[in-house]
Amino acid sequence: MIVQILIAIVIVIAVAAIGLTCYFVSENKKFRVTTYQIEDSKIPEAFRGTRFVFLTDLHNWVYGEENEPLLQAIEKADPDYILIGGDMIVKGPEFNGSVAIDFIMQLVTRYPVFYSFGNHELRISKLPETKDTSYQEFIHTLKSVGVTFLLDDQVTLEREGERIDIIGLNLSEKHYRKFSKNALTAKEIESHIGAARKEDYTILLAHNPRYFEEYVDWGANLVLSGHVHGGMIVLPWIGGVISTQGTLFPKYDFGEFKYKSSKMIVSRGLGNHTIKIRFNNRAELAVITLM
């Protein structure tokens, strides 16, 4: 009798393990389109109704044939601009940027594309094996087809005499370390990108959402982040379980957040790397409209 019970327990565990594996594989092959409407009296009238598609954390992931389902979803969203928040690739000496390059080259023929770095691009730019070869080729190829990189830099969009600023913050390595609690001040942000133009509506691409309050104190009106992959495992009523930096129950896991009069959208990201787990946490294509 005991042997039969043990066999039954083993079978249940095996079936559960197989079921979870199939679930993880299935979830990694799908993404959702999430729409956000940002209302702010500071948004210039000429830019109300402007639509952005926000892409982050693709990590060389491919949906269907050459990311065609993803491209179709973007086309259906009909954005005015594409904003990339980083980690479109995976760091490492064997760096290969071909997936990101092929995907982004499809986009830049249809839309203005602005690209800010995440921790993977930052680390690749410093790896001796890639910084003078593969990394430079990656940047040169995308620049040559019209991608605008915002690496501690900004672009000002103008319509009918009104304008908004889009700024890409290239955080330091210390702000991405595992289990790190390194602080970030508004003054340090200013050392990267200068002072905010208070008269303009400012969209800040900042890969790590952990520093939302500091971004707002610097002067951001809308922050777009990713990095935490939604917390990988999402529990009902609790939220994301663990960030990509090893932080349990990250405060900013996914969705829309508010601090003072500013807002932040944290994307669940589009791909995975190393630990390819998504539970109750489907990948996300974010569509953002200024209202």
C-alpha positions as CSV (number, residue, x, y, z in Angstrom):
1,M,0.0,0.0,0.0
2,I,2.8,2.4,0.9
3,V,4.6,1.6,-2.3
4,Q,1.4,2.4,-4.3
5,I,1.0,5.7,-2.5
6,L,4.6,6.6,-3.3
7,I,4.2,5.7,-6.9
8,A,1.1,7.8,-7.1
9,I,2.9,10.8,-5.5
10,V,5.7,10.4,-8.0
11,I,3.3,10.3,-10.9
12,V,1.4,13.4,-9.7
13,I,4.7,15.3,-9.3
14,A,5.9,14.2,-12.8
15,V,2.6,15.2,-14.4
16,A,2.7,18.6,-12.6
17,A,6.3,19.1,-13.8
18,I,5.4,18.3,-17.4
19,G,2.3,20.5,-17.2
20,L,4.3,23.4,-15.9
21,T,7.0,22.9,-18.5
22,C,4.4,22.9,-21.3
23,Y,2.8,26.0,-19.7
24,F,6.1,27.9,-19.6
25,V,6.9,27.0,-23.2
26,S,3.4,28.1,-24.3
27,E,3.6,31.4,-22.4
28,N,6.9,32.2,-23.9
29,K,5.4,31.9,-27.4
30,K,2.7,34.5,-26.8
31,F,2.5,38.2,-26.1
32,R,-0.3,40.6,-25.2
33,V,-1.0,44.2,-26.4
34,T,-1.6,46.5,-23.5
35,T,-3.0,50.0,-24.1
36,Y,-2.3,53.0,-21.9
37,Q,-3.9,56.4,-22.1
38,I,-1.8,59.1,-20.4
39,E,-3.8,62.2,-19.3
40,D,-1.8,65.3,-18.2
41,S,-2.7,68.9,-18.5
42,K,1.0,69.6,-19.4
43,I,0.7,67.6,-22.6
44,P,0.7,70.2,-25.5
45,E,-2.6,70.3,-27.4
46,A,-0.7,69.5,-30.7
47,F,0.5,66.2,-29.2
48,R,-2.8,65.0,-27.8
49,G,-3.7,61.8,-29.5
50,T,0.0,61.0,-30.3
51,R,0.6,57.3,-30.1
52,F,3.8,55.5,-29.1
53,V,4.6,51.8,-29.2
54,F,7.1,51.0,-26.4
55,L,9.4,48.0,-26.8
56,T,11.7,46.7,-24.2
57,D,13.4,43.4,-23.2
58,L,13.1,41.5,-26.4
59,H,16.3,39.7,-25.7
60,N,16.6,38.3,-29.2
61,W,13.2,36.6,-28.8
62,V,11.4,35.7,-32.0
63,Y,7.6,35.2,-32.4
64,G,6.5,33.2,-35.3
65,E,8.4,33.7,-38.6
66,E,10.9,36.5,-38.1
67,N,8.7,38.3,-35.6
68,E,6.0,38.8,-38.1
69,P,3.2,38.5,-35.5
70,L,4.9,41.3,-33.5
71,L,5.3,43.4,-36.6
72,Q,1.6,43.0,-37.4
73,A,0.6,43.9,-33.9
74,I,2.6,47.1,-34.2
75,E,1.2,47.9,-37.6
76,K,-2.3,47.5,-36.2
77,A,-1.5,49.8,-33.3
78,D,-0.6,52.5,-35.9
79,P,1.9,54.4,-33.8
80,D,3.4,57.8,-34.6
81,Y,6.7,56.8,-33.0
82,I,8.5,53.7,-31.7
83,L,10.3,54.0,-28.4
84,I,12.8,51.3,-27.4
85,G,13.7,51.0,-23.7
86,G,16.6,48.7,-24.0
87,D,17.6,45.0,-23.7
88,M,16.7,44.1,-27.2
89,I,19.7,41.8,-27.2
90,V,21.5,39.5,-24.7
91,K,24.9,40.4,-23.3
92,G,27.9,38.0,-23.5
93,P,31.1,37.4,-25.4
94,E,29.2,35.5,-28.1
95,F,27.0,38.5,-28.7
96,N,24.7,38.3,-31.8
97,G,22.6,41.3,-32.6
98,S,21.0,39.9,-35.8
99,V,17.5,39.3,-34.4
100,A,17.3,42.8,-33.0
101,I,18.8,44.3,-36.1
102,D,16.4,42.5,-38.5
103,F,13.4,43.4,-36.4
104,I,14.3,47.1,-35.9
105,M,15.2,47.5,-39.6
106,Q,11.6,46.4,-40.4
107,L,10.3,49.1,-38.1
108,V,12.5,52.0,-39.1
109,T,11.1,51.9,-42.7
110,R,7.7,52.8,-41.3
111,Y,8.2,54.8,-38.2
112,P,10.7,57.1,-36.4
113,V,12.5,54.9,-34.0
114,F,14.3,56.1,-30.8
115,Y,16.5,53.6,-28.9
116,S,17.7,53.9,-25.3
117,F,20.0,51.4,-23.7
118,G,19.2,48.8,-21.0
119,N,21.8,46.9,-18.9
120,H,22.5,44.3,-21.6
121,E,23.5,47.0,-24.2
122,L,25.5,48.8,-21.5
123,R,27.4,45.7,-20.6
124,I,28.1,44.7,-24.2
125,S,29.5,48.1,-24.9
126,K,32.1,47.4,-22.2
127,L,33.0,43.8,-23.0
128,P,36.5,43.6,-24.5
129,E,35.3,40.8,-26.8
130,T,32.6,42.9,-28.4
131,K,33.1,46.6,-27.8
132,D,35.4,47.2,-30.7
133,T,33.8,44.8,-33.2
134,S,30.3,43.3,-32.8
135,Y,29.0,46.2,-30.6
136,Q,30.2,48.9,-33.0
137,E,28.8,47.0,-36.0
138,F,25.4,46.7,-34.2
139,I,25.3,50.5,-33.5
140,H,26.6,51.5,-36.9
141,T,24.1,49.3,-38.8
142,L,21.1,50.7,-36.9
143,K,22.3,54.2,-37.2
144,S,22.8,53.8,-40.9
145,V,19.2,53.0,-41.5
146,G,17.9,55.9,-39.4
147,V,17.6,54.7,-35.8
148,T,18.1,57.5,-33.3
149,F,20.0,56.4,-30.2
150,L,19.3,58.3,-27.0
151,L,22.3,57.5,-24.8
152,D,22.2,60.3,-22.2
153,D,20.7,62.3,-25.0
154,Q,17.4,63.8,-26.1
155,V,15.3,64.6,-29.1
156,T,12.7,67.3,-29.2
157,L,9.5,66.7,-31.2
158,E,7.8,69.8,-32.5
159,R,4.3,70.4,-33.8
160,E,2.5,73.6,-34.5
161,G,5.0,75.5,-32.4
162,E,4.7,73.2,-29.4
163,R,7.1,70.5,-28.3
164,I,7.8,67.5,-26.1
165,D,11.2,66.1,-25.1
166,I,12.1,62.4,-25.2
167,I,15.2,61.6,-23.2
168,G,17.2,58.4,-22.9
169,L,19.0,57.8,-19.6
170,N,22.0,55.5,-19.8
171,L,22.3,54.4,-16.1
172,S,25.6,53.4,-14.7
173,E,26.5,49.7,-14.2
174,K,26.2,49.9,-10.4
175,H,22.4,50.5,-10.8
176,Y,22.0,47.1,-12.4
177,R,24.0,44.9,-10.1
178,K,22.4,41.8,-8.6
179,F,20.9,42.3,-5.2
180,S,22.1,45.9,-5.4
181,K,20.7,48.8,-3.3
182,N,22.7,51.6,-4.9
183,A,21.0,54.9,-4.6
184,L,20.4,57.3,-7.4
185,T,19.9,61.0,-6.9
186,A,18.3,63.7,-9.0
187,K,21.7,65.3,-9.1
188,E,23.3,62.2,-10.5
189,I,20.6,62.0,-13.1
190,E,21.4,65.6,-14.0
191,S,25.1,64.7,-14.4
192,H,24.0,62.2,-17.1
193,I,21.4,64.2,-19.0
194,G,21.4,67.8,-17.7
195,A,18.6,69.6,-16.1
196,A,15.0,69.0,-17.3
197,R,13.3,71.7,-19.3
198,K,10.4,72.4,-16.9
199,E,8.4,74.2,-19.6
200,D,8.3,71.1,-21.8
201,Y,6.4,67.8,-21.4
202,T,9.2,65.3,-20.8
203,I,9.2,61.5,-21.6
204,L,12.1,59.7,-19.9
205,L,13.3,56.3,-21.2
206,A,14.9,54.8,-18.1
207,H,15.3,51.1,-18.2
208,N,15.3,50.4,-14.4
209,P,12.0,51.4,-12.8
210,R,13.3,51.2,-9.3
211,Y,14.2,54.9,-9.3
212,F,10.8,56.2,-10.3
213,E,10.7,58.9,-7.5
214,E,14.2,60.1,-8.4
215,Y,13.2,60.4,-12.1
216,V,10.2,62.5,-11.1
217,D,12.2,64.7,-8.8
218,W,14.6,65.3,-11.7
219,G,11.7,66.5,-13.8
220,A,10.2,63.6,-15.8
221,N,6.5,63.8,-16.6
222,L,6.2,60.3,-18.0
223,V,8.8,57.5,-17.4
224,L,8.9,54.3,-19.5
225,S,10.7,51.4,-18.0
226,G,11.1,47.6,-18.2
227,H,14.0,45.5,-16.8
228,V,12.1,43.5,-14.2
229,H,10.2,41.3,-16.7
230,G,7.0,41.8,-14.8
231,G,8.4,40.0,-11.8
232,M,8.6,36.7,-13.8
233,I,6.0,34.9,-11.7
234,V,2.9,36.9,-10.9
235,L,0.7,35.9,-8.0
236,P,-3.0,37.1,-7.8
237,W,-3.4,40.1,-5.4
238,I,0.4,40.1,-4.8
239,G,2.0,40.9,-8.1
240,G,5.5,40.1,-9.4
241,V,7.6,37.8,-7.3
242,I,11.2,38.5,-8.3
243,S,13.0,41.0,-10.4
244,T,15.9,40.4,-12.8
245,Q,18.2,41.8,-10.1
246,G,17.1,39.3,-7.6
247,T,14.8,41.6,-5.6
248,L,11.7,39.9,-4.1
249,F,8.3,41.4,-4.8
250,P,9.6,44.5,-6.6
251,K,7.6,47.7,-5.8
252,Y,7.4,48.5,-9.5
253,D,6.7,45.3,-11.4
254,F,4.4,46.1,-14.3
255,G,1.7,48.4,-15.3
256,E,1.0,52.1,-14.5
257,F,2.3,54.0,-11.5
258,K,1.9,57.5,-10.2
259,Y,4.1,59.8,-8.1
260,K,3.2,63.4,-7.5
261,S,1.8,64.5,-10.9
262,S,4.0,62.2,-13.0
263,K,3.4,58.6,-14.2
264,M,5.4,55.6,-15.1
265,I,4.6,52.7,-17.3
266,V,6.6,49.5,-16.6
267,S,6.4,47.0,-19.4
268,R,6.5,43.2,-18.7
269,G,8.9,43.0,-21.6
270,L,8.8,41.0,-24.7
271,G,11.3,38.2,-24.1
272,N,13.5,36.3,-21.7
273,H,17.0,35.2,-21.2
274,T,18.8,32.7,-19.0
275,I,15.8,31.8,-16.8
276,K,13.0,31.6,-19.3
277,I,10.1,31.6,-16.9
278,R,6.8,33.5,-17.2
279,F,3.9,32.4,-15.0
280,N,0.7,34.4,-15.2
281,N,2.8,37.0,-16.8
282,R,2.5,37.1,-20.5
283,A,5.0,39.2,-22.5
284,E,3.8,42.7,-23.4
285,L,3.7,45.1,-26.3
286,A,2.8,48.5,-24.8
287,V,0.8,51.1,-26.8
288,I,0.7,54.5,-25.2
289,T,-1.5,57.4,-26.2
290,L,-1.1,61.0,-24.9
291,M,-4.5,62.4,-24.1
